[in-house]
């Protein structure tokens, strides 16, 4: 996805129906927020992170005139190599050719007992070429089996999992929400 498309998408408010879905997911995950070092990665317009008390924001596009810091999820680079208690990763994995590598890198940024809270669009790999997905730069939609196979990381447990139904621009749009906890080993 180009910077121009990204900036265009994120300067606008969420469509009303999408905002209702996002707010619903925020309330579902709120009890799972842990610690004081909370970051929103792939933060877009920072709406989710702000609602959940994030104190740092990272994105994989460098935006001008923004407090959002750059993170390279492909190369696994972040300035200062910080550690976090909670990482919010809402609708990010579907933008990358290799979501396994993204997860492994983010896992390395979590403190012991830290949580990775993520959501991804529901679907199957074969429908990834829909125009909606191309506009947003999505490479994947995920089945439940896809997600569980991605979580082959050691020393974690799935604390929470739910499929959330909703809409985006008046079209059906479901997502999976996961809370993963890094075990103290």
Secondary structure as UniProt FT lines:
FT   HELIX           3..11
FT   HELIX           16..29
FT   HELIX           30..32
FT   STRAND          38..41
FT   TURN            44..45
FT   HELIX           47..51
FT   TURN            52..53
FT   STRAND          56..59
FT   STRAND          69..72
FT   TURN            73..76
FT   STRAND          77..78
FT   TURN            79..80
FT   STRAND          84..90
FT   HELIX           93..95
FT   HELIX           99..108
FT   STRAND          110..122
FT   HELIX           125..127
FT   TURN            128..129
FT   HELIX           131..136
FT   HELIX           144..150
FT   STRAND          156..164
FT   STRAND          167..168
FT   TURN            169..170
FT   STRAND          171..172
FT   STRAND          175..182
//
